[in-house]
Amino acid sequence: MAIAIIPWWVVLIWAVFATVFYVWRYRKVDSLKNPLIIIGLFALHMFFFAWSALIFILIELVRYNIAKKKKEP
């Protein structure tokens, strides 16, 4: 992020969105109730902006395709 052209506030918005999304999506997972893990997740999204965005999209696509296949008769 230090040498990226993307403004820091865009990265901050992404990190907050992705962290809140994961905490909400996986709210039944016990490990995400630990504040240190949530802070670590935020830091991961903040410092590895492009990789976290790519992984976020890939995970959600895989989850969508799995759910879609389960609903098909």
PyMOL Python script that loads the backbone (N, CA, C, O; Angstrom):
from pymol import cmd

cmd.read_pdbstr("""\
ATOM      1  N   MET A   1       0.821  -1.188   0.000  1.00  0.00           N
ATOM      2  CA  MET A   1       0.000   0.000   0.000  1.00  0.00           C
ATOM      3  C   MET A   1       0.866   1.255   0.000  1.00  0.00           C
ATOM      4  O   MET A   1       0.432   2.304  -0.476  1.00  0.00           O
ATOM      5  N   ALA A   2       2.072   1.160   0.522  1.00  0.00           N
ATOM      6  CA  ALA A   2       2.924   2.337   0.658  1.00  0.00           C
ATOM      7  C   ALA A   2       3.303   2.937  -0.692  1.00  0.00           C
ATOM      8  O   ALA A   2       3.495   4.148  -0.795  1.00  0.00           O
ATOM      9  N   ILE A   3       3.414   2.115  -1.716  1.00  0.00           N
ATOM     10  CA  ILE A   3       3.828   2.638  -3.015  1.00  0.00           C
ATOM     11  C   ILE A   3       2.700   2.586  -4.046  1.00  0.00           C
ATOM     12  O   ILE A   3       2.938   2.755  -5.242  1.00  0.00           O
ATOM     13  N   ALA A   4       1.495   2.356  -3.586  1.00  0.00           N
ATOM     14  CA  ALA A   4       0.358   2.265  -4.502  1.00  0.00           C
ATOM     15  C   ALA A   4      -0.166   3.656  -4.850  1.00  0.00           C
ATOM     16  O   ALA A   4       0.044   4.625  -4.120  1.00  0.00           O
ATOM     17  N   ILE A   5      -0.839   3.721  -5.964  1.00  0.00           N
ATOM     18  CA  ILE A   5      -1.446   4.972  -6.421  1.00  0.00           C
ATOM     19  C   ILE A   5      -2.812   5.173  -5.759  1.00  0.00           C
ATOM     20  O   ILE A   5      -3.336   6.287  -5.735  1.00  0.00           O
ATOM     21  N   ILE A   6      -3.382   4.090  -5.224  1.00  0.00           N
ATOM     22  CA  ILE A   6      -4.700   4.149  -4.598  1.00  0.00           C
ATOM     23  C   ILE A   6      -4.624   5.002  -3.335  1.00  0.00           C
ATOM     24  O   ILE A   6      -3.727   4.800  -2.516  1.00  0.00           O
ATOM     25  N   PRO A   7      -5.535   5.941  -3.158  1.00  0.00           N
ATOM     26  CA  PRO A   7      -5.525   6.761  -1.944  1.00  0.00           C
ATOM     27  C   PRO A   7      -5.747   5.921  -0.685  1.00  0.00           C
ATOM     28  O   PRO A   7      -6.422   4.892  -0.729  1.00  0.00           O
ATOM     29  N   TRP A   8      -5.184   6.361   0.421  1.00  0.00           N
ATOM     30  CA  TRP A   8      -5.271   5.610   1.677  1.00  0.00           C
ATOM     31  C   TRP A   8      -6.701   5.494   2.173  1.00  0.00           C
ATOM     32  O   TRP A   8      -7.048   4.501   2.813  1.00  0.00           O
ATOM     33  N   TRP A   9      -7.548   6.493   1.891  1.00  0.00           N
ATOM     34  CA  TRP A   9      -8.915   6.444   2.385  1.00  0.00           C
ATOM     35  C   TRP A   9      -9.743   5.380   1.662  1.00  0.00           C
ATOM     36  O   TRP A   9     -10.680   4.832   2.241  1.00  0.00           O
ATOM     37  N   VAL A  10      -9.409   5.084   0.408  1.00  0.00           N
ATOM     38  CA  VAL A  10     -10.102   4.016  -0.319  1.00  0.00           C
ATOM     39  C   VAL A  10      -9.740   2.664   0.303  1.00  0.00           C
ATOM     40  O   VAL A  10     -10.593   1.794   0.475  1.00  0.00           O
ATOM     41  N   VAL A  11      -8.463   2.513   0.631  1.00  0.00           N
ATOM     42  CA  VAL A  11      -8.009   1.281   1.267  1.00  0.00           C
ATOM     43  C   VAL A  11      -8.656   1.127   2.640  1.00  0.00           C
ATOM     44  O   VAL A  11      -9.043   0.024   3.025  1.00  0.00           O
ATOM     45  N   LEU A  12      -8.775   2.221   3.373  1.00  0.00           N
ATOM     46  CA  LEU A  12      -9.407   2.191   4.689  1.00  0.00           C
ATOM     47  C   LEU A  12     -10.877   1.798   4.577  1.00  0.00           C
ATOM     48  O   LEU A  12     -11.360   0.989   5.369  1.00  0.00           O
ATOM     49  N   ILE A  13     -11.580   2.351   3.621  1.00  0.00           N
ATOM     50  CA  ILE A  13     -12.993   2.007   3.412  1.00  0.00           C
ATOM     51  C   ILE A  13     -13.126   0.523   3.073  1.00  0.00           C
ATOM     52  O   ILE A  13     -14.002  -0.165   3.598  1.00  0.00           O
ATOM     53  N   TRP A  14     -12.243   0.031   2.183  1.00  0.00           N
ATOM     54  CA  TRP A  14     -12.279  -1.385   1.833  1.00  0.00           C
ATOM     55  C   TRP A  14     -12.009  -2.260   3.056  1.00  0.00           C
ATOM     56  O   TRP A  14     -12.701  -3.255   3.270  1.00  0.00           O
ATOM     57  N   ALA A  15     -11.021  -1.900   3.848  1.00  0.00           N
ATOM     58  CA  ALA A  15     -10.664  -2.709   5.014  1.00  0.00           C
ATOM     59  C   ALA A  15     -11.814  -2.760   6.017  1.00  0.00           C
ATOM     60  O   ALA A  15     -12.105  -3.818   6.576  1.00  0.00           O
ATOM     61  N   VAL A  16     -12.459  -1.636   6.243  1.00  0.00           N
ATOM     62  CA  VAL A  16     -13.600  -1.606   7.166  1.00  0.00           C
ATOM     63  C   VAL A  16     -14.747  -2.439   6.603  1.00  0.00           C
ATOM     64  O   VAL A  16     -15.342  -3.236   7.328  1.00  0.00           O
ATOM     65  N   PHE A  17     -15.064  -2.266   5.324  1.00  0.00           N
ATOM     66  CA  PHE A  17     -16.150  -3.024   4.709  1.00  0.00           C
ATOM     67  C   PHE A  17     -15.889  -4.524   4.770  1.00  0.00           C
ATOM     68  O   PHE A  17     -16.758  -5.286   5.194  1.00  0.00           O
ATOM     69  N   ALA A  18     -14.711  -4.951   4.354  1.00  0.00           N
ATOM     70  CA  ALA A  18     -14.404  -6.378   4.318  1.00  0.00           C
ATOM     71  C   ALA A  18     -14.400  -6.984   5.716  1.00  0.00           C
ATOM     72  O   ALA A  18     -14.886  -8.099   5.910  1.00  0.00           O
ATOM     73  N   THR A  19     -13.863  -6.268   6.680  1.00  0.00           N
ATOM     74  CA  THR A  19     -13.833  -6.776   8.052  1.00  0.00           C
ATOM     75  C   THR A  19     -15.241  -6.907   8.610  1.00  0.00           C
ATOM     76  O   THR A  19     -15.583  -7.936   9.192  1.00  0.00           O
ATOM     77  N   VAL A  20     -16.053  -5.886   8.441  1.00  0.00           N
ATOM     78  CA  VAL A  20     -17.433  -5.940   8.929  1.00  0.00           C
ATOM     79  C   VAL A  20     -18.201  -7.036   8.214  1.00  0.00           C
ATOM     80  O   VAL A  20     -18.993  -7.741   8.839  1.00  0.00           O
ATOM     81  N   PHE A  21     -17.983  -7.194   6.917  1.00  0.00           N
ATOM     82  CA  PHE A  21     -18.666  -8.235   6.155  1.00  0.00           C
ATOM     83  C   PHE A  21     -18.310  -9.618   6.671  1.00  0.00           C
ATOM     84  O   PHE A  21     -19.195 -10.446   6.888  1.00  0.00           O
ATOM     85  N   TYR A  22     -17.017  -9.878   6.871  1.00  0.00           N
ATOM     86  CA  TYR A  22     -16.602 -11.188   7.373  1.00  0.00           C
ATOM     87  C   TYR A  22     -17.114 -11.452   8.780  1.00  0.00           C
ATOM     88  O   TYR A  22     -17.544 -12.566   9.082  1.00  0.00           O
ATOM     89  N   VAL A  23     -17.075 -10.441   9.648  1.00  0.00           N
ATOM     90  CA  VAL A  23     -17.575 -10.625  11.011  1.00  0.00           C
ATOM     91  C   VAL A  23     -19.076 -10.901  10.978  1.00  0.00           C
ATOM     92  O   VAL A  23     -19.562 -11.736  11.741  1.00  0.00           O
ATOM     93  N   TRP A  24     -19.809 -10.224  10.119  1.00  0.00           N
ATOM     94  CA  TRP A  24     -21.246 -10.460  10.015  1.00  0.00           C
ATOM     95  C   TRP A  24     -21.542 -11.812   9.374  1.00  0.00           C
ATOM     96  O   TRP A  24     -22.406 -12.549   9.848  1.00  0.00           O
ATOM     97  N   ARG A  25     -20.831 -12.136   8.302  1.00  0.00           N
ATOM     98  CA  ARG A  25     -21.080 -13.373   7.550  1.00  0.00           C
ATOM     99  C   ARG A  25     -20.759 -14.610   8.375  1.00  0.00           C
ATOM    100  O   ARG A  25     -21.479 -15.607   8.322  1.00  0.00           O
ATOM    101  N   TYR A  26     -19.679 -14.540   9.135  1.00  0.00           N
ATOM    102  CA  TYR A  26     -19.240 -15.687   9.937  1.00  0.00           C
ATOM    103  C   TYR A  26     -19.460 -15.423  11.424  1.00  0.00           C
ATOM    104  O   TYR A  26     -18.603 -15.759  12.241  1.00  0.00           O
ATOM    105  N   ARG A  27     -20.579 -14.835  11.781  1.00  0.00           N
ATOM    106  CA  ARG A  27     -20.856 -14.454  13.167  1.00  0.00           C
ATOM    107  C   ARG A  27     -21.036 -15.655  14.085  1.00  0.00           C
ATOM    108  O   ARG A  27     -20.935 -15.511  15.303  1.00  0.00           O
ATOM    109  N   LYS A  28     -21.297 -16.819  13.541  1.00  0.00           N
ATOM    110  CA  LYS A  28     -21.462 -18.011  14.369  1.00  0.00           C
ATOM    111  C   LYS A  28     -20.138 -18.728  14.638  1.00  0.00           C
ATOM    112  O   LYS A  28     -20.101 -19.694  15.400  1.00  0.00           O
ATOM    113  N   VAL A  29     -19.074 -18.269  14.029  1.00  0.00           N
ATOM    114  CA  VAL A  29     -17.757 -18.861  14.259  1.00  0.00           C
ATOM    115  C   VAL A  29     -17.184 -18.258  15.541  1.00  0.00           C
ATOM    116  O   VAL A  29     -17.092 -17.038  15.680  1.00  0.00           O
ATOM    117  N   ASP A  30     -16.804 -19.126  16.467  1.00  0.00           N
ATOM    118  CA  ASP A  30     -16.353 -18.660  17.780  1.00  0.00           C
ATOM    119  C   ASP A  30     -15.069 -17.843  17.711  1.00  0.00           C
ATOM    120  O   ASP A  30     -14.900 -16.899  18.483  1.00  0.00           O
ATOM    121  N   SER A  31     -14.166 -18.184  16.806  1.00  0.00           N
ATOM    122  CA  SER A  31     -12.881 -17.474  16.762  1.00  0.00           C
ATOM    123  C   SER A  31     -13.041 -16.014  16.335  1.00  0.00           C
ATOM    124  O   SER A  31     -12.190 -15.188  16.667  1.00  0.00           O
ATOM    125  N   LEU A  32     -14.104 -15.678  15.610  1.00  0.00           N
ATOM    126  CA  LEU A  32     -14.298 -14.287  15.195  1.00  0.00           C
ATOM    127  C   LEU A  32     -14.908 -13.428  16.299  1.00  0.00           C
ATOM    128  O   LEU A  32     -15.180 -12.247  16.085  1.00  0.00           O
ATOM    129  N   LYS A  33     -15.120 -13.998  17.452  1.00  0.00           N
ATOM    130  CA  LYS A  33     -15.582 -13.202  18.591  1.00  0.00           C
ATOM    131  C   LYS A  33     -14.403 -12.647  19.381  1.00  0.00           C
ATOM    132  O   LYS A  33     -14.583 -11.858  20.309  1.00  0.00           O
ATOM    133  N   ASN A  34     -13.208 -13.059  19.011  1.00  0.00           N
ATOM    134  CA  ASN A  34     -11.990 -12.570  19.650  1.00  0.00           C
ATOM    135  C   ASN A  34     -11.590 -11.239  19.000  1.00  0.00           C
ATOM    136  O   ASN A  34     -11.377 -11.200  17.788  1.00  0.00           O
ATOM    137  N   PRO A  35     -11.481 -10.145  19.774  1.00  0.00           N
ATOM    138  CA  PRO A  35     -11.153  -8.843  19.190  1.00  0.00           C
ATOM    139  C   PRO A  35      -9.769  -8.790  18.540  1.00  0.00           C
ATOM    140  O   PRO A  35      -9.565  -8.019  17.603  1.00  0.00           O
ATOM    141  N   LEU A  36      -8.827  -9.584  19.013  1.00  0.00           N
ATOM    142  CA  LEU A  36      -7.495  -9.595  18.395  1.00  0.00           C
ATOM    143  C   LEU A  36      -7.540 -10.178  16.979  1.00  0.00           C
ATOM    144  O   LEU A  36      -6.820  -9.719  16.093  1.00  0.00           O
ATOM    145  N   ILE A  37      -8.370 -11.169  16.776  1.00  0.00           N
ATOM    146  CA  ILE A  37      -8.515 -11.748  15.437  1.00  0.00           C
ATOM    147  C   ILE A  37      -9.197 -10.753  14.509  1.00  0.00           C
ATOM    148  O   ILE A  37      -8.838 -10.653  13.336  1.00  0.00           O
ATOM    149  N   ILE A  38     -10.172 -10.021  15.020  1.00  0.00           N
ATOM    150  CA  ILE A  38     -10.856  -9.010  14.203  1.00  0.00           C
ATOM    151  C   ILE A  38      -9.878  -7.900  13.817  1.00  0.00           C
ATOM    152  O   ILE A  38      -9.879  -7.445  12.673  1.00  0.00           O
ATOM    153  N   ILE A  39      -9.050  -7.466  14.755  1.00  0.00           N
ATOM    154  CA  ILE A  39      -8.042  -6.444  14.456  1.00  0.00           C
ATOM    155  C   ILE A  39      -7.034  -6.980  13.436  1.00  0.00           C
ATOM    156  O   ILE A  39      -6.620  -6.258  12.529  1.00  0.00           O
ATOM    157  N   GLY A  40      -6.646  -8.234  13.586  1.00  0.00           N
ATOM    158  CA  GLY A  40      -5.726  -8.849  12.621  1.00  0.00           C
ATOM    159  C   GLY A  40      -6.340  -8.950  11.236  1.00  0.00           C
ATOM    160  O   GLY A  40      -5.657  -8.743  10.233  1.00  0.00           O
ATOM    161  N   LEU A  41      -7.617  -9.264  11.178  1.00  0.00           N
ATOM    162  CA  LEU A  41      -8.316  -9.330   9.896  1.00  0.00           C
ATOM    163  C   LEU A  41      -8.361  -7.954   9.243  1.00  0.00           C
ATOM    164  O   LEU A  41      -8.157  -7.823   8.036  1.00  0.00           O
ATOM    165  N   PHE A  42      -8.631  -6.928  10.052  1.00  0.00           N
ATOM    166  CA  PHE A  42      -8.625  -5.562   9.534  1.00  0.00           C
ATOM    167  C   PHE A  42      -7.236  -5.189   9.010  1.00  0.00           C
ATOM    168  O   PHE A  42      -7.115  -4.603   7.934  1.00  0.00           O
ATOM    169  N   ALA A  43      -6.203  -5.525   9.759  1.00  0.00           N
ATOM    170  CA  ALA A  43      -4.831  -5.215   9.333  1.00  0.00           C
ATOM    171  C   ALA A  43      -4.478  -5.955   8.045  1.00  0.00           C
ATOM    172  O   ALA A  43      -3.812  -5.406   7.167  1.00  0.00           O
ATOM    173  N   LEU A  44      -4.925  -7.190   7.939  1.00  0.00           N
ATOM    174  CA  LEU A  44      -4.689  -7.954   6.716  1.00  0.00           C
ATOM    175  C   LEU A  44      -5.319  -7.260   5.518  1.00  0.00           C
ATOM    176  O   LEU A  44      -4.685  -7.126   4.471  1.00  0.00           O
ATOM    177  N   HIS A  45      -6.555  -6.822   5.666  1.00  0.00           N
ATOM    178  CA  HIS A  45      -7.229  -6.130   4.573  1.00  0.00           C
ATOM    179  C   HIS A  45      -6.602  -4.769   4.290  1.00  0.00           C
ATOM    180  O   HIS A  45      -6.584  -4.320   3.144  1.00  0.00           O
ATOM    181  N   MET A  46      -6.098  -4.124   5.306  1.00  0.00           N
ATOM    182  CA  MET A  46      -5.505  -2.799   5.135  1.00  0.00           C
ATOM    183  C   MET A  46      -4.161  -2.870   4.403  1.00  0.00           C
ATOM    184  O   MET A  46      -3.904  -2.077   3.498  1.00  0.00           O
ATOM    185  N   PHE A  47      -3.319  -3.807   4.790  1.00  0.00           N
ATOM    186  CA  PHE A  47      -1.964  -3.840   4.244  1.00  0.00           C
ATOM    187  C   PHE A  47      -1.819  -4.685   2.990  1.00  0.00           C
ATOM    188  O   PHE A  47      -0.890  -4.478   2.209  1.00  0.00           O
ATOM    189  N   PHE A  48      -2.719  -5.628   2.788  1.00  0.00           N
ATOM    190  CA  PHE A  48      -2.677  -6.447   1.581  1.00  0.00           C
ATOM    191  C   PHE A  48      -3.946  -6.192   0.775  1.00  0.00           C
ATOM    192  O   PHE A  48      -4.717  -7.111   0.502  1.00  0.00           O
ATOM    193  N   PHE A  49      -4.147  -4.951   0.405  1.00  0.00           N
ATOM    194  CA  PHE A  49      -5.376  -4.475  -0.216  1.00  0.00           C
ATOM    195  C   PHE A  49      -5.781  -5.306  -1.429  1.00  0.00           C
ATOM    196  O   PHE A  49      -6.884  -5.853  -1.459  1.00  0.00           O
ATOM    197  N   ALA A  50      -4.922  -5.408  -2.410  1.00  0.00           N
ATOM    198  CA  ALA A  50      -5.280  -6.089  -3.661  1.00  0.00           C
ATOM    199  C   ALA A  50      -5.491  -7.582  -3.445  1.00  0.00           C
ATOM    200  O   ALA A  50      -6.445  -8.151  -3.976  1.00  0.00           O
ATOM    201  N   TRP A  51      -4.628  -8.215  -2.684  1.00  0.00           N
ATOM    202  CA  TRP A  51      -4.777  -9.645  -2.440  1.00  0.00           C
ATOM    203  C   TRP A  51      -6.045  -9.929  -1.640  1.00  0.00           C
ATOM    204  O   TRP A  51      -6.751 -10.898  -1.921  1.00  0.00           O
ATOM    205  N   SER A  52      -6.333  -9.107  -0.661  1.00  0.00           N
ATOM    206  CA  SER A  52      -7.538  -9.364   0.137  1.00  0.00           C
ATOM    207  C   SER A  52      -8.794  -9.168  -0.696  1.00  0.00           C
ATOM    208  O   SER A  52      -9.770  -9.896  -0.518  1.00  0.00           O
ATOM    209  N   ALA A  53      -8.786  -8.206  -1.595  1.00  0.00           N
ATOM    210  CA  ALA A  53      -9.945  -8.002  -2.472  1.00  0.00           C
ATOM    211  C   ALA A  53     -10.128  -9.202  -3.404  1.00  0.00           C
ATOM    212  O   ALA A  53     -11.250  -9.665  -3.611  1.00  0.00           O
ATOM    213  N   LEU A  54      -9.044  -9.694  -3.956  1.00  0.00           N
ATOM    214  CA  LEU A  54      -9.115 -10.842  -4.852  1.00  0.00           C
ATOM    215  C   LEU A  54      -9.595 -12.089  -4.109  1.00  0.00           C
ATOM    216  O   LEU A  54     -10.467 -12.805  -4.601  1.00  0.00           O
ATOM    217  N   ILE A  55      -9.041 -12.347  -2.949  1.00  0.00           N
ATOM    218  CA  ILE A  55      -9.445 -13.514  -2.160  1.00  0.00           C
ATOM    219  C   ILE A  55     -10.898 -13.381  -1.713  1.00  0.00           C
ATOM    220  O   ILE A  55     -11.641 -14.363  -1.723  1.00  0.00           O
ATOM    221  N   PHE A  56     -11.307 -12.177  -1.322  1.00  0.00           N
ATOM    222  CA  PHE A  56     -12.694 -11.918  -0.918  1.00  0.00           C
ATOM    223  C   PHE A  56     -13.647 -12.295  -2.051  1.00  0.00           C
ATOM    224  O   PHE A  56     -14.629 -13.003  -1.828  1.00  0.00           O
ATOM    225  N   ILE A  57     -13.366 -11.831  -3.246  1.00  0.00           N
ATOM    226  CA  ILE A  57     -14.231 -12.103  -4.397  1.00  0.00           C
ATOM    227  C   ILE A  57     -14.239 -13.589  -4.726  1.00  0.00           C
ATOM    228  O   ILE A  57     -15.300 -14.153  -4.993  1.00  0.00           O
ATOM    229  N   LEU A  58     -13.081 -14.231  -4.713  1.00  0.00           N
ATOM    230  CA  LEU A  58     -13.008 -15.657  -5.036  1.00  0.00           C
ATOM    231  C   LEU A  58     -13.765 -16.509  -4.010  1.00  0.00           C
ATOM    232  O   LEU A  58     -14.485 -17.434  -4.384  1.00  0.00           O
ATOM    233  N   ILE A  59     -13.604 -16.201  -2.728  1.00  0.00           N
ATOM    234  CA  ILE A  59     -14.311 -16.967  -1.695  1.00  0.00           C
ATOM    235  C   ILE A  59     -15.817 -16.823  -1.850  1.00  0.00           C
ATOM    236  O   ILE A  59     -16.547 -17.808  -1.737  1.00  0.00           O
ATOM    237  N   GLU A  60     -16.284 -15.620  -2.105  1.00  0.00           N
ATOM    238  CA  GLU A  60     -17.724 -15.423  -2.235  1.00  0.00           C
ATOM    239  C   GLU A  60     -18.266 -16.073  -3.510  1.00  0.00           C
ATOM    240  O   GLU A  60     -19.396 -16.562  -3.506  1.00  0.00           O
ATOM    241  N   LEU A  61     -17.505 -16.092  -4.584  1.00  0.00           N
ATOM    242  CA  LEU A  61     -17.939 -16.788  -5.797  1.00  0.00           C
ATOM    243  C   LEU A  61     -18.028 -18.297  -5.567  1.00  0.00           C
ATOM    244  O   LEU A  61     -18.975 -18.943  -6.015  1.00  0.00           O
ATOM    245  N   VAL A  62     -17.054 -18.843  -4.878  1.00  0.00           N
ATOM    246  CA  VAL A  62     -17.083 -20.277  -4.591  1.00  0.00           C
ATOM    247  C   VAL A  62     -18.274 -20.604  -3.702  1.00  0.00           C
ATOM    248  O   VAL A  62     -18.979 -21.582  -3.952  1.00  0.00           O
ATOM    249  N   ARG A  63     -18.510 -19.802  -2.668  1.00  0.00           N
ATOM    250  CA  ARG A  63     -19.658 -20.042  -1.780  1.00  0.00           C
ATOM    251  C   ARG A  63     -20.978 -19.930  -2.552  1.00  0.00           C
ATOM    252  O   ARG A  63     -21.903 -20.707  -2.314  1.00  0.00           O
ATOM    253  N   TYR A  64     -21.065 -18.974  -3.466  1.00  0.00           N
ATOM    254  CA  TYR A  64     -22.276 -18.800  -4.266  1.00  0.00           C
ATOM    255  C   TYR A  64     -22.506 -20.015  -5.164  1.00  0.00           C
ATOM    256  O   TYR A  64     -23.626 -20.516  -5.259  1.00  0.00           O
ATOM    257  N   ASN A  65     -21.452 -20.484  -5.816  1.00  0.00           N
ATOM    258  CA  ASN A  65     -21.595 -21.646  -6.712  1.00  0.00           C
ATOM    259  C   ASN A  65     -21.956 -22.910  -5.946  1.00  0.00           C
ATOM    260  O   ASN A  65     -22.745 -23.718  -6.436  1.00  0.00           O
ATOM    261  N   ILE A  66     -21.393 -23.099  -4.751  1.00  0.00           N
ATOM    262  CA  ILE A  66     -21.744 -24.254  -3.940  1.00  0.00           C
ATOM    263  C   ILE A  66     -23.202 -24.187  -3.516  1.00  0.00           C
ATOM    264  O   ILE A  66     -23.917 -25.186  -3.596  1.00  0.00           O
ATOM    265  N   ALA A  67     -23.650 -23.024  -3.067  1.00  0.00           N
ATOM    266  CA  ALA A  67     -25.050 -22.856  -2.660  1.00  0.00           C
ATOM    267  C   ALA A  67     -25.990 -23.046  -3.846  1.00  0.00           C
ATOM    268  O   ALA A  67     -27.072 -23.615  -3.702  1.00  0.00           O
ATOM    269  N   LYS A  68     -25.582 -22.576  -4.996  1.00  0.00           N
ATOM    270  CA  LYS A  68     -26.401 -22.706  -6.205  1.00  0.00           C
ATOM    271  C   LYS A  68     -26.548 -24.174  -6.602  1.00  0.00           C
ATOM    272  O   LYS A  68     -27.635 -24.605  -6.988  1.00  0.00           O
ATOM    273  N   LYS A  69     -25.460 -24.945  -6.509  1.00  0.00           N
ATOM    274  CA  LYS A  69     -25.513 -26.367  -6.861  1.00  0.00           C
ATOM    275  C   LYS A  69     -26.368 -27.155  -5.872  1.00  0.00           C
ATOM    276  O   LYS A  69     -27.024 -28.121  -6.263  1.00  0.00           O
ATOM    277  N   LYS A  70     -26.374 -26.764  -4.611  1.00  0.00           N
ATOM    278  CA  LYS A  70     -27.183 -27.469  -3.615  1.00  0.00           C
ATOM    279  C   LYS A  70     -28.669 -27.239  -3.852  1.00  0.00           C
ATOM    280  O   LYS A  70     -29.479 -28.109  -3.532  1.00  0.00           O
ATOM    281  N   LYS A  71     -29.045 -26.095  -4.402  1.00  0.00           N
ATOM    282  CA  LYS A  71     -30.467 -25.771  -4.634  1.00  0.00           C
ATOM    283  C   LYS A  71     -31.005 -26.425  -5.896  1.00  0.00           C
ATOM    284  O   LYS A  71     -32.217 -26.596  -6.031  1.00  0.00           O
ATOM    285  N   GLU A  72     -30.120 -26.795  -6.832  1.00  0.00           N
ATOM    286  CA  GLU A  72     -30.580 -27.409  -8.080  1.00  0.00           C
ATOM    287  C   GLU A  72     -31.132 -28.810  -7.799  1.00  0.00           C
ATOM    288  O   GLU A  72     -30.595 -29.542  -6.967  1.00  0.00           O
ATOM    289  N   PRO A  73     -32.200 -29.169  -8.496  1.00  0.00           N
ATOM    290  CA  PRO A  73     -32.795 -30.513  -8.280  1.00  0.00           C
ATOM    291  C   PRO A  73     -31.971 -31.620  -8.882  1.00  0.00           C
ATOM    292  O   PRO A  73     -32.341 -32.790  -8.782  1.00  0.00           O
TER     293      PRO A  73
END
""", "prot")
cmd.dss("prot")
cmd.show_as("cartoon", "prot")
cmd.util.cbc("prot")
cmd.orient("prot")
